[in-house]
Amino acid sequence: MATRPFTEFPADEQQQVVDACRHVGLAAEMFDISDERDGDGARRVSVRRVGTDKTSVYEAGAGTAWMEEFESDLECGLYGPVTV
């Protein structure tokens, strides 16, 4: 499986991450985000907050809602305290 860095994600997906982070008073740069695809085309997005090493993995692709799950995790403080 090849790992793809966040900078290679589609522009609209990058913007969604920036907006979700901004909504809770965090910066997207505070996170190390990458994804991997397996041989079946399934995609997994790994998110790690730099400095705390809090990490989660989201299933991504057709029929999934990884961004909504990430936003929910941000809002509930999974990655640490939010400022908003």
KAVEN-V754873 format. One record per residue. N is the residue number from 1. RES is the residue in one letter. SS is DSSP state (h for helix, s for strand, l for the rest). Layout:
n=[N/N]
res=[RES/RES]
ss=[SS/SS]
This chain:
n=[1/2/3/4/5/6/7/8/9/10/11/12/13/14/15/16/17/18/19/20/21/22/23/24/25/26/27/28/29/30/31/32/33/34/35/36/37/38/39/40/41/42/43/44/45/46/47/48/49/50/51/52/53/54/55/56/57/58/59/60/61/62/63/64/65/66/67/68/69/70/71/72/73/74/75/76/77/78/79/80/81/82/83/84]
res=[M/A/T/R/P/F/T/E/F/P/A/D/E/Q/Q/Q/V/V/D/A/C/R/H/V/G/L/A/A/E/M/F/D/I/S/D/E/R/D/G/D/G/A/R/R/V/S/V/R/R/V/G/T/D/K/T/S/V/Y/E/A/G/A/G/T/A/W/M/E/E/F/E/S/D/L/E/C/G/L/Y/G/P/V/T/V]
ss=[l/l/s/s/s/h/h/h/l/l/h/h/h/h/h/h/h/h/h/h/h/h/h/l/l/l/l/h/h/h/s/s/s/s/s/s/s/l/l/l/l/l/s/s/s/s/s/s/s/l/l/l/l/l/s/s/s/s/s/s/l/l/l/l/l/h/h/h/h/h/h/h/h/h/h/l/l/l/l/l/l/l/l/l]
